[in-house]
């Protein structure tokens, strides 16, 4: 899976400014609500030093990284589900993303208005949470209109789906997101098609003033809270790599926000990376942790999964330690694995399959 992240938040919190720093695409970040009408979409290479080192040793004709996509939508306001502002219609643009990045304003700036009049992190988070909940309730109500008719006719599958949708609706109406509702495997399968927004994991980007960066940890309420300065990160776009690193060091920051957000996204989605070395191409792929090698094969091509015979596997650390594929083979460190093998982070895989 290549990952996609939807960027949401109230107007004037720094969403589009952050999007620019992540994707290096110039977008409108004006000081007025709803300046983002059409979604801003940008695909970014996932930086991975391991891919570069593998490529250096194998010297392939091509090296292909995996990508992460960011989708920046129009700002929401309280009452969006009732049509306030531009309403919540833009939320449909992020229903298929894997995760949500919510930008929350913590910076003070008298020249940039706050949509509710004052900066309050907790209130803003609650506002967005409720709008996502209302959007999911709306989706369920539309689905129930169709399901109830079938259920009333005695359709067993429709009856089961009606039950789980009603359970979700009742919980959502109590303010409980889908991701916090206890569901068994069968129930989860029944709602898989809906892409509920409140089912997606959320990372909170707390946008603070530059002067607060050295004390940024006071904003880190949990592991999915990432304090940052979108303004500073955007300024890095115009600097070369060496200048950017030096600039960040002044604030005791090791890496740009892109690296930190990708790391947080992989962690919250329980994702890993594996590498393939086929046809003189070294490529990086993203996979859910705990997946077997057939799932990995399917990411590349369905034909590889269908015709799978075996896979040759060596972990990245062992490969780098030995320094070449030849030495790895000589020492017997390239293992042959079957279809039940669980892929590990950093595995380098060569698939053998019937074409």
Buried (B, 14 or more C-beta within 10 A) or exposed (E): BEBBBBBBBBBBBBBBBBBBBBBBBEBEBEEEBBBBEEBBBBEBBBBBEBBBEBBEBBEBEEBBBBBBBBBBBBBBBBBBBEEEBBBBEBBEBBBEBBBBBBBBBBBEBEEEEBBEEEBBBEEBBEBBBBBBBBBBBEBBEEBBEEBBEBBEEEBEEBBBBBBBBBBBBEBBEEEBBBEEBEBEEEBEEBBEEBBBBBBBBBBBBBBBEEEBBEEBEEBEEEEBBBBBBBBBBBBBBEEEEEEBBEBBEEBEBEEBBBEBBBBBBBEBBEBBBBBBBBEEBBBBBBBEEEBBBBBBBBBBEEEBBEBBEBBBBBBBEBBBEBEEBEEBEEEEBBBEBEEEBEBEBBBBBBBEBEE
